[in-house]
Amino acid sequence: MTLIDFFSQFPDEESCKQKFKEYRDQSGVICPECGGDDHYWKQDKEQYECKGCLRA
């Protein structure tokens, strides 16, 4: 991907964040603390939080 292609696909920071989140949703999120794979998205912090140990 060229730099021009990148800026065409991700014109702003929000579109780039959404693509990374989409990729993580597809590949799966594993908690580095407890190894749990049950989580939820915290919109206010824009990150996942583990339902098991509540690590963000």
Contacts in CASP RR format, 6 or more apart in sequence:
PFRMAT RR
TARGET T0000
AUTHOR 0000-0000-0000
METHOD contacts of the structure
MODEL  1
MTLIDFFSQFPDEESCKQKFKEYRDQSGVICPECGGDDHYWKQDKEQYEC
KGCLRA
1 9 0 8 1.000
9 15 0 8 1.000
9 19 0 8 1.000
10 16 0 8 1.000
10 19 0 8 1.000
17 46 0 8 1.000
21 41 0 8 1.000
24 48 0 8 1.000
28 37 0 8 1.000
29 37 0 8 1.000
29 39 0 8 1.000
29 48 0 8 1.000
30 36 0 8 1.000
30 37 0 8 1.000
31 37 0 8 1.000
31 39 0 8 1.000
31 50 0 8 1.000
31 52 0 8 1.000
31 53 0 8 1.000
31 55 0 8 1.000
32 55 0 8 1.000
33 50 0 8 1.000
33 53 0 8 1.000
33 55 0 8 1.000
34 50 0 8 1.000
34 52 0 8 1.000
34 53 0 8 1.000
34 55 0 8 1.000
35 50 0 8 1.000
36 50 0 8 1.000
36 52 0 8 1.000
36 53 0 8 1.000
38 50 0 8 1.000
38 51 0 8 1.000
38 52 0 8 1.000
39 48 0 8 1.000
39 49 0 8 1.000
39 50 0 8 1.000
39 51 0 8 1.000
40 48 0 8 1.000
40 49 0 8 1.000
40 51 0 8 1.000
41 47 0 8 1.000
41 48 0 8 1.000
41 49 0 8 1.000
42 48 0 8 1.000
42 49 0 8 1.000
42 56 0 8 1.000
45 56 0 8 1.000
47 56 0 8 1.000
48 56 0 8 1.000
49 55 0 8 1.000
49 56 0 8 1.000
50 56 0 8 1.000
END
